[in-house]
Amino acid sequence: MISVTKNILKIQSSLLLLLAININTLFCQESFQDNSKETSIHMETSLGMITIKLYNKTPLHKINFLKLIEEGFYDGVKFHRVIKGFMAQAGDPNSKKNDFTGQLGQKSYGETIPAELISEYIHKRGALAAARMGDNVNPEKKSSGSQFYLVQGKTYSELQLKQMEQKMNQQQENILIGKFLKKTENVHYMDQIKYCQQNRLNDSLNILYQEIKSLVINEKENKFSFSKDAIETYKTTGGTPFLDNGYTVFGEVIEGLEIIDSICSVPTLKGDIPITPVIILSTKIKE
C-alpha cells in the first residue's frame, strides 16, 4: 500500500512538472509571436545589398529562414528563376553546384513548412514569400523548406483587381467541386455530367452544375477580396496580387528595392535562368 502511494505521488509530481514545462513553453511561444523584436537580415548579392525585414506573425517561416541563414545555407545560392515584372526566385541547393546540369528549382533543403497565410501580408513590391509545389500535389499550400522569391511585380488598375478576385474565387470553387466529384459516394454525379456532355445537353449540364455548387459552396462564407489598403498598394506601388492567399508572405525588402529591379532585368536563357549568374554572396542577421 505504501509503495503504491509513493508511485502515485511520483506520477503526480511528474505530471505537475510536465504541466509547468508546457505552460512555460506556451508563454514563451506567445511572447515570441506577439512581443518579439522585428528581425532584419542583410542579403548581399552579386548585384548589390538588400535588407529584408522578417514578419513576426509568420513565426514558422521566420524561424526556418533564420536557421538557414545561421547555417550559411544561402551563401553561394543563385537566383535560378527571374522574370521581369514578376519576381526573382532562389533557394535550390543544387544552384550552389557550378557543375550541375539538371533543371534548377526542383529541389529544396529541409522539411516543408505549414502555410501561414496572413491577410495583411500581401504580395506588394519587395515582398519576401515562400515558394511551394502546386495545389494539385500540395493542397495544404505547404511552403518549400528553402526556396523563396522576392516580388518585383507591376501596378494594376482597380478594374483589373476586381476581375482578378472573380477569377481567384472561381478557381477555388472549381477546386472544391473537383474534390467533391472525386469522392466515391458522388460518382453518380460524374456519370450524369458525362451523359450530358456526350449528348450535348448544355442546359441540363448547367442545372446539374448549379445543383452540385449548392452542395459544395457556402455562399454565406466570405469570398476572397482585396482590402482597400491592398487595392491602393497594388494601384500605386505594384506587386503580384494574383499570388495572394496562395503563398506565404513572411517578410519585405526595406532597403534595396532597386536591386530587385536589377536582378529581374538581367538577360535570361530558356527557363528564365540568368545568363550571367546572380549569386547570394552572404546573408547575415542585422545586429
C-alpha positions in Angstrom: 0.0 0.0 0.0 2.8 2.4 0.9 4.7 1.6 -2.3 1.6 2.2 -4.4 1.0 5.6 -2.6 4.7 6.6 -3.3 4.2 5.7 -7.0 1.1 7.7 -7.2 2.9 10.7 -5.6 5.8 10.3 -8.1 3.3 10.2 -11.0 1.5 13.3 -9.7 4.8 15.1 -9.3 5.9 14.2 -12.8 2.6 15.4 -14.2 2.8 18.7 -12.4 6.4 19.2 -13.7 5.3 18.4 -17.2 2.4 20.8 -16.9 4.7 23.6 -15.7 7.1 23.0 -18.6 4.2 23.1 -21.1 2.8 26.3 -19.6 6.2 27.9 -19.7 6.7 26.8 -23.3 3.3 28.2 -24.2 4.1 31.6 -22.7 7.4 31.7 -24.5 5.7 31.0 -27.8 3.1 33.7 -27.2 5.8 36.1 -26.2 7.8 35.3 -29.4 4.8 35.7 -31.6 3.3 38.8 -30.1 6.2 40.8 -28.5 9.4 39.8 -30.2 11.5 42.4 -31.8 11.5 42.9 -35.5 14.3 41.0 -37.1 16.1 42.1 -40.3 18.7 40.5 -42.4 21.3 41.7 -44.9 21.5 39.8 -48.1 24.5 40.7 -50.2 24.1 39.7 -53.9 26.4 40.0 -56.8 24.3 42.9 -57.9 24.1 44.7 -54.6 22.9 44.7 -51.0 19.3 44.0 -49.9 17.9 44.5 -46.4 14.8 42.4 -45.5 12.5 42.6 -42.5 11.0 39.3 -41.3 7.4 39.4 -40.1 6.6 38.2 -36.5 3.1 36.8 -37.4 4.7 34.1 -39.6 6.9 32.5 -36.9 7.4 29.2 -38.6 8.8 30.7 -41.7 10.8 33.3 -39.7 12.5 30.7 -37.5 13.3 28.5 -40.5 14.7 31.3 -42.6 16.9 32.5 -39.7 18.1 28.9 -39.1 19.2 28.6 -42.7 21.0 31.9 -42.5 22.8 30.9 -39.3 23.9 27.7 -41.0 25.2 29.7 -44.0 22.9 27.8 -46.4 22.1 30.7 -48.7 25.7 31.8 -49.1 26.6 30.9 -52.7 23.0 30.1 -53.7 22.0 31.5 -57.1 18.7 33.1 -58.3 17.7 30.3 -60.6 14.5 31.9 -62.0 14.0 35.6 -62.7 11.1 37.2 -64.6 10.9 41.0 -65.3 7.7 42.5 -63.9 7.2 39.4 -61.7 9.8 38.1 -59.3 13.2 36.6 -58.6 13.4 33.1 -57.1 16.3 31.3 -55.2 16.9 28.6 -52.7 17.6 25.5 -54.7 20.7 23.8 -53.1 21.7 22.5 -56.5 22.3 26.1 -57.7 25.4 26.2 -55.5 27.0 23.5 -57.7 28.8 25.1 -60.6 28.9 21.7 -62.5 25.1 21.0 -62.0 23.5 20.3 -65.4 19.9 19.4 -64.3 16.8 21.5 -64.0 17.0 24.0 -61.2 14.0 24.7 -59.0 13.2 21.1 -58.4 14.9 20.7 -55.0 14.7 22.3 -51.6 16.6 21.9 -48.4 14.8 20.8 -45.2 11.2 19.9 -44.5 8.1 21.7 -45.9 6.6 24.4 -43.7 2.9 24.7 -42.9 1.2 27.6 -44.7 0.9 30.8 -42.7 -1.5 32.9 -44.8 -1.9 36.3 -43.1 -4.4 38.6 -44.9 -2.4 41.8 -44.2 0.8 40.3 -45.7 0.3 40.8 -49.4 2.5 40.4 -52.5 3.4 44.0 -52.8 6.6 45.1 -54.5 9.5 43.9 -52.3 7.6 41.2 -50.6 9.5 38.1 -49.5 7.5 34.9 -49.9 8.0 31.1 -49.8 7.9 29.1 -53.0 5.9 25.8 -53.0 4.7 22.9 -55.0 1.4 23.4 -56.9 -2.1 22.8 -55.5 -2.6 19.5 -57.4 0.1 17.8 -55.3 0.1 20.3 -52.4 -3.5 21.3 -51.5 -2.4 22.4 -48.0 -0.2 25.0 -49.6 2.9 24.0 -47.6 6.0 26.0 -48.2 9.3 24.9 -49.5 11.9 24.3 -46.9 14.4 26.7 -48.5 13.1 28.2 -51.8 11.8 31.8 -51.7 11.1 34.6 -54.1 11.3 38.4 -54.0 8.5 40.3 -55.7 9.1 43.0 -58.3 5.6 43.0 -59.9 3.8 45.8 -61.6 0.9 48.1 -61.0 -2.8 47.2 -61.6 -6.0 49.1 -62.1 -8.9 48.6 -59.7 -10.9 47.0 -62.5 -8.1 44.5 -63.1 -8.0 43.7 -59.4 -11.8 43.1 -59.3 -11.5 40.8 -62.3 -8.7 39.0 -60.6 -10.8 38.5 -57.5 -13.5 36.8 -59.6 -11.0 34.6 -61.3 -9.4 33.6 -57.9 -12.8 32.8 -56.4 -13.8 30.8 -59.5 -10.6 28.8 -59.3 -11.3 28.0 -55.6 -14.9 26.9 -56.5 -13.5 24.6 -59.2 -11.1 23.0 -56.7 -13.8 22.3 -54.1 -16.2 20.9 -56.8 -13.4 18.7 -58.1 -12.7 17.3 -54.7 -16.5 16.7 -54.3 -16.7 14.8 -57.6 -13.7 12.6 -56.7 -15.5 11.1 -53.7 -16.8 7.6 -54.3 -20.2 8.4 -52.9 -20.6 11.1 -55.6 -19.8 9.0 -58.6 -23.4 9.3 -59.8 -22.8 13.0 -60.4 -19.9 12.2 -62.6 -22.0 9.8 -64.6 -24.7 12.5 -65.1 -22.0 15.0 -66.2 -20.6 12.6 -68.8 -24.0 11.8 -70.1 -24.9 15.5 -70.5 -21.6 16.2 -72.2 -21.8 13.2 -74.6 -25.4 14.2 -75.6 -24.6 18.0 -75.7 -27.3 18.7 -73.1 -25.9 22.1 -72.1 -29.0 23.3 -70.3 -29.1 20.1 -68.2 -25.4 20.4 -67.6 -25.8 23.9 -66.3 -28.6 22.9 -63.9 -26.5 20.0 -62.7 -23.6 22.3 -62.1 -25.7 24.7 -60.0 -27.0 21.7 -58.0 -23.5 20.5 -57.2 -22.4 24.0 -56.5 -25.2 24.5 -54.0 -24.0 21.3 -52.1 -20.3 22.4 -52.1 -20.1 26.2 -52.0 -21.4 28.1 -49.0 -22.5 31.4 -50.4 -22.6 32.9 -46.9 -18.9 32.4 -46.5 -16.8 35.4 -47.3 -15.1 35.0 -50.6 -11.6 36.3 -51.2 -11.3 40.0 -51.8 -8.5 42.6 -51.7 -8.7 45.0 -48.8 -8.9 48.8 -49.5 -5.2 49.1 -48.4 -4.2 46.3 -50.7 -6.0 47.8 -53.7 -4.3 51.1 -53.1 -0.9 49.5 -52.8 -1.3 47.5 -56.0 -2.5 50.6 -57.8 0.4 52.7 -56.7 3.4 50.6 -55.6 2.6 47.4 -57.5 3.2 43.7 -56.9 1.8 40.3 -57.8 -1.7 40.3 -56.4 -2.8 37.1 -58.1 -0.5 35.2 -55.7 -2.3 36.5 -52.5 -4.0 33.9 -50.3 -2.0 31.1 -52.0 1.6 31.6 -50.9 3.0 32.6 -47.5 4.5 36.1 -47.4 6.8 36.3 -44.5 8.9 39.5 -44.9 9.6 42.5 -47.1 12.6 44.4 -48.5 13.1 47.7 -46.6 16.3 48.7 -48.4 17.5 47.8 -51.9 14.3 47.6 -53.9 16.3 48.8 -56.9 18.5 45.7 -56.5 15.4 43.5 -57.2 14.8 45.6 -60.3 18.4 44.9 -61.4 18.1 41.2 -60.7 14.7 40.9 -62.6 16.1 42.8 -65.6 19.1 40.5 -66.3 19.1 38.7 -69.7 17.9 35.1 -69.3 18.1 31.7 -71.0 15.2 29.3 -71.6 13.5 28.6 -68.3 14.1 32.1 -67.0 17.7 31.3 -65.8 20.0 34.3 -65.8 22.7 34.1 -68.5 25.2 35.6 -66.0 24.6 34.0 -62.6 23.2 36.3 -59.9 24.6 35.0 -56.7 23.7 35.5 -53.0 27.2 36.1 -51.7 26.3 36.2 -48.0 23.3 36.5 -45.6 23.6 37.9 -42.1 21.2 38.7 -39.3 21.2 42.5 -38.8 22.5 43.4 -35.3 
